[in-house]
């Protein structure tokens, strides 16, 4: 591994000018004229197969081994969104290929196109890019080597194709087939004998994750709000995240959300602003819905105490919503105390789950149950 660290340090020392170019490029991509935003970060790893040839005419060195072809790859891509083109999106890419006896580091820039199919969670894509390949060899092939080029550089191009499957609104599983093409020759001299290894590229099969930034990652035009109902059949486009919907894509007439008290000390704002459901945003967007807040406790303490405590919790949640501008006539409260537990109060974990607030959303004309 000492050779690897030596190569890595040499790489960063030799690439000071290249890193400045990349920094300038990032600044350029972030300018208002380009109208670019970070849209997606992709991190992948997998198998890599080196495409190389040994010059049979000059291959006269006894004891030299053929270069390793089997290895692995690491790849990171930063994809941008732009209003300049609907079809293509620019990306920055960095690949690191390890073929046991040598290393390839390939920074690149290119364009990517994502297909939008009926199933918007499945996104095939392809991309084309230009880069610059840096080749490093950790060890000389034979002991008596007189001379050998330990590094090589060349312009390169990359072609990628694959598919991403959205697991959540912001995370997708990515499978990619990647080809990097370049021309780098490594010449080894032992006495009057010459051996030439011609690296011509690498083919990699990668698996990893995509991380989508922002509130509206690319999901295709067929189910933009990702509620499970395609846009052509969705009567309520733009449904907020994690709102249960009916077959028409509209919020269900009645639905409940439990907000549990994860910590003994809590802030009501943190509880109501649930990470998976924005209560205030839903009530502001859906003015025809009302809310009943029900407070609960575990069975510790007297029944009278728990009744008062659950009432305080419900009242506190209502007060927070009033402060956010929700009309008082749309909110009612109810205290259940230690009644209606979700679990038996026999363990700390169960008691924690029973200390909760339940939000019951319903269409105003239906009234609370």
C-alpha positions in Angstrom: 0.0 0.0 0.0 3.0 2.3 0.4 3.2 2.5 -3.4 -0.4 3.4 -3.6 0.0 6.3 -1.2 3.1 7.5 -3.1 1.1 7.4 -6.3 -1.8 9.2 -4.8 0.4 12.0 -3.4 2.1 12.3 -6.8 -1.2 12.5 -8.5 -2.5 15.4 -6.5 0.8 17.2 -6.8 0.8 16.8 -10.6 -2.8 17.9 -10.9 -2.7 21.3 -9.2 -3.4 23.0 -12.5 -6.1 20.5 -13.3 -7.9 21.1 -10.0 -7.8 24.8 -10.6 -9.5 24.2 -14.0 -12.2 22.1 -12.3 -12.8 24.8 -9.7 -13.1 27.4 -12.5 -15.5 25.1 -14.3 -17.7 24.7 -11.2 -17.8 28.5 -10.8 -18.8 28.8 -14.5 -21.5 26.2 -14.1 -22.9 28.0 -11.1 -23.1 31.4 -12.8 -26.6 32.9 -13.3 -26.2 32.8 -17.1 -25.9 29.1 -17.0 -29.0 28.8 -14.7 -27.7 25.5 -13.3 -28.6 23.9 -10.0 -27.2 20.8 -8.3 -29.8 18.1 -9.0 -28.3 14.7 -8.4 -25.2 13.1 -6.8 -24.4 9.6 -7.9 -22.0 7.3 -6.0 -21.2 3.8 -7.5 -18.8 0.9 -7.3 -18.4 -2.4 -9.1 -16.3 -4.6 -11.4 -13.9 -3.1 -14.0 -12.2 -4.9 -16.9 -9.2 -3.3 -18.5 -8.9 -3.4 -22.3 -5.2 -3.6 -23.2 -2.8 -5.1 -25.7 0.8 -6.3 -25.5 2.9 -5.4 -28.5 3.8 -8.9 -29.8 6.6 -7.6 -32.0 8.5 -6.0 -29.2 7.5 -8.4 -26.4 10.9 -10.1 -25.9 11.5 -9.6 -22.2 11.7 -12.8 -20.3 9.7 -12.9 -17.0 7.4 -10.0 -17.7 3.8 -10.8 -16.9 0.7 -9.7 -18.8 -1.0 -6.8 -17.1 -3.9 -7.5 -14.8 -7.3 -7.0 -16.5 -9.7 -7.7 -13.6 -10.3 -5.0 -11.0 -12.8 -2.7 -9.4 -14.1 0.8 -10.0 -15.3 3.7 -7.9 -17.3 6.5 -9.5 -18.9 9.7 -8.4 -21.0 12.0 -10.6 -22.6 15.4 -9.9 -25.5 16.1 -12.3 -26.9 19.6 -12.9 -30.3 20.9 -13.8 -30.5 23.6 -16.5 -33.2 25.6 -18.2 -31.1 25.6 -21.4 -32.0 22.1 -22.5 -34.9 19.8 -21.6 -33.2 16.8 -23.3 -29.7 16.9 -21.9 -28.2 17.7 -18.5 -24.5 18.5 -17.9 -22.5 16.5 -15.3 -19.1 16.3 -13.7 -17.6 12.9 -13.2 -14.7 11.3 -11.4 -13.8 7.6 -11.9 -11.1 5.6 -10.1 -10.2 2.3 -11.7 -8.0 -0.2 -10.0 -6.5 -3.1 -12.0 -4.3 -4.6 -9.3 -1.0 -3.5 -10.9 -2.1 -0.1 -12.1 -4.5 2.7 -11.3 -6.6 5.0 -13.6 -8.0 8.3 -12.4 -10.4 9.9 -14.9 -12.0 13.3 -14.3 -14.6 14.1 -17.0 -17.5 16.3 -18.0 -20.4 15.4 -20.2 -24.1 15.4 -21.0 -26.7 12.9 -19.7 -30.2 12.1 -20.9 -32.9 10.4 -18.8 -35.8 8.7 -20.4 -39.2 9.2 -18.7 -41.3 6.0 -18.9 -44.9 5.3 -17.8 -43.5 4.0 -14.5 -41.8 7.1 -13.3 -39.8 5.4 -10.7 -37.8 3.5 -13.4 -35.5 5.8 -15.3 -33.2 4.5 -18.0 -30.4 6.9 -19.1 -27.4 7.3 -21.2 -24.5 9.8 -21.1 -21.5 10.8 -23.2 -18.5 12.6 -21.8 -14.9 13.8 -22.4 -12.2 13.5 -19.8 -8.5 13.1 -19.1 -7.0 9.8 -18.0 -4.1 9.5 -15.6 -2.4 6.1 -15.4 -0.1 5.1 -12.6 1.8 1.8 -12.1 2.8 0.9 -8.6 5.6 -1.6 -9.3 8.0 -2.3 -12.2 7.2 -5.6 -14.0 10.7 -7.2 -13.6 13.7 -6.6 -11.3 16.2 -5.6 -14.0 14.1 -2.9 -15.6 16.3 -0.2 -17.0 13.6 2.2 -17.8 9.8 2.3 -17.7 7.2 5.0 -17.9 5.4 4.8 -14.6 2.7 7.3 -15.4 0.7 8.0 -18.5 -1.8 10.6 -19.6 -4.3 10.9 -22.4 -7.5 12.5 -23.3 -10.4 10.1 -23.0 -14.1 9.7 -23.7 -16.7 7.8 -21.7 -20.1 6.3 -22.6 -22.5 5.2 -19.9 -25.9 3.6 -20.0 -28.1 2.1 -17.3 -31.2 2.7 -15.2 -32.1 4.2 -11.9 -35.0 3.0 -9.7 -36.3 5.5 -7.2 -36.6 4.0 -3.7 -37.8 7.1 -2.0 -38.4 10.6 -3.3 -34.8 11.5 -2.9 -32.9 8.2 -3.2 -32.6 5.9 -6.1 -30.7 2.6 -6.8 -28.5 2.9 -9.9 -27.1 0.2 -12.2 -24.6 1.4 -14.9 -22.6 -0.1 -17.7 -19.6 2.3 -18.4 -17.0 2.3 -21.1 -13.9 4.6 -20.9 -11.7 4.8 -24.0 -8.2 6.2 -24.1 -4.8 5.5 -25.7 -1.8 5.1 -23.3 1.3 3.1 -24.0 3.7 1.9 -21.3 7.2 1.0 -22.5 9.5 -1.2 -20.4 13.2 -1.6 -21.3 15.5 -4.3 -20.0 18.9 -4.3 -21.7 18.2 -4.2 -25.4 14.8 -5.7 -24.9 11.6 -3.7 -25.2 8.1 -4.4 -24.1 5.1 -2.2 -24.9 1.7 -2.4 -23.1 -1.0 -0.6 -24.8 -3.9 0.4 -22.6 -7.0 1.2 -24.6 -9.8 1.6 -22.1 -11.9 -0.1 -19.5 -15.4 -1.6 -19.3 -17.1 -1.3 -15.9 -20.3 -2.6 -14.3 -21.3 -0.4 -11.4 -24.0 -0.4 -8.7 -24.7 2.4 -6.4 -27.1 5.1 -5.2 -28.4 8.4 -6.5 -29.2 11.3 -4.2 -31.7 13.8 -5.5 -31.5 17.3 -4.2 -34.4 19.7 -3.6 -38.1 19.2 -3.2 -38.8 18.2 -6.8 -36.3 15.6 -8.1 -36.7 14.3 -11.6 -39.4 11.7 -11.5 -40.8 11.9 -15.0 -43.9 13.6 -16.3 -46.3 10.7 -15.5 -46.5 10.9 -11.7 -44.9 14.2 -10.8 -46.1 14.2 -7.2 -45.3 10.5 -6.7 -48.5 9.7 -5.1 -49.0 6.4 -7.1 -51.5 7.9 -9.5 -50.2 8.9 -13.0 -50.8 12.5 -14.0 -53.2 11.6 -16.8 -55.6 10.2 -14.1 -54.7 12.4 -11.2 -57.4 14.9 -10.4 -55.3 16.5 -7.6 -51.9 17.2 -9.1 -49.2 18.4 -6.7 -50.2 16.4 -3.7 -47.8 16.9 -0.8 -45.4 14.2 0.2 -46.8 11.2 2.1 -50.4 12.3 2.0 -52.6 9.2 1.6 -54.7 9.5 -1.6 -57.6 7.8 -3.2 -57.8 6.3 -6.7 -58.3 9.8 -8.2 -55.0 11.0 -6.7 -56.8 13.3 -4.1 -56.2 13.2 -0.4 -58.4 10.7 1.4 -61.5 12.2 3.1 -60.2 10.9 6.4 -56.8 9.9 7.6 -54.7 9.8 10.8 -51.1 10.5 11.6 -49.4 9.6 14.9 -46.7 11.9 16.3 -44.7 10.2 19.0 -42.6 11.9 21.7 -39.1 10.5 20.9 -37.5 12.6 23.6 -38.6 13.4 27.2 -37.9 17.1 26.4 -39.4 18.2 23.1 -40.3 21.3 21.2 -43.9 21.3 19.8 -42.6 22.8 16.6 -40.3 19.9 16.0 -43.2 17.5 16.8 -45.8 19.0 14.5 -43.3 19.7 11.7 -43.0 16.0 11.3 -40.2 15.1 8.9 -42.5 12.9 6.8 -45.6 15.1 6.8 -45.9 18.9 6.8 -49.1 19.6 8.8 -49.1 23.4 8.3 -48.5 23.1 4.5 -51.3 20.5 4.2 -53.9 22.7 6.0 -52.9 25.8 4.1 -53.1 23.9 0.7 -56.4 22.1 1.6 -58.7 24.7 3.1 -61.6 22.2 3.0 -60.0 20.0 5.7 -60.2 20.3 9.4 -58.1 18.7 12.2 -58.8 17.0 15.5 -55.8 16.7 17.8 -55.9 13.9 20.4 -53.4 13.7 23.2 -52.3 10.4 24.8 -50.0 9.3 27.6 -48.6 6.0 29.0 -49.9 4.5 32.2 -47.4 5.9 34.5 -48.9 8.2 37.1 -52.5 8.5 38.2 -55.3 8.5 35.7 -56.3 12.0 36.6 -52.7 13.2 36.1 -52.5 11.5 32.7 -55.8 13.0 31.6 -54.5 16.5 32.3 -51.2 15.8 30.7 -52.8 14.5 27.5 -55.0 17.6 27.4 -51.9 19.9 27.8 -50.2 18.1 24.9 -53.2 18.5 22.6 -53.7 22.1 23.6 -50.0 22.9 23.0 -50.2 21.4 19.5 -53.3 23.5 18.8 -51.6 26.7 20.1 -48.7 26.1 17.8 -50.9 25.7 14.8 -52.8 28.9 15.7 -49.5 30.7 15.8 -48.8 29.4 12.3 -52.0 31.1 11.0 -54.4 28.1 11.0 -58.0 29.3 11.9 -59.2 28.2 15.3 -62.6 26.9 13.9 -60.7 24.3 11.9 -59.0 22.7 15.0 -60.5 20.7 17.8 -58.8 18.9 20.7 -59.5 15.8 22.7 -57.7 14.2 25.6 -57.6 10.4 26.0 -55.0 10.1 28.8 -53.8 6.6 29.1 -56.7 5.1 27.2 -56.4 3.5 23.8 -52.7 2.5 24.1 -51.0 1.3 21.0 -49.1 -1.3 23.0 -49.2 -2.7 26.5 -47.3 -0.4 28.9 -44.9 -3.3 29.9 -41.6 -1.9 28.5 -40.0 1.5 28.1 -40.2 1.2 24.3 -44.0 0.5 24.5 -44.6 3.3 26.9 -42.6 5.7 24.7 -44.8 4.7 21.7 -48.0 5.3 23.8 -46.9 8.9 24.6 -48.2 10.5 21.5 -50.4 13.0 19.7 -52.7 11.8 17.0 -53.8 14.2 14.2 -57.1 13.2 12.6 -57.6 15.0 9.2 -61.1 15.1 7.7 -63.2 17.0 5.2 -64.9 19.8 7.0 -68.4 18.8 5.7 -68.0 15.3 7.1 -67.3 16.4 10.7 -65.1 14.5 13.2 -65.9 10.9 13.9 
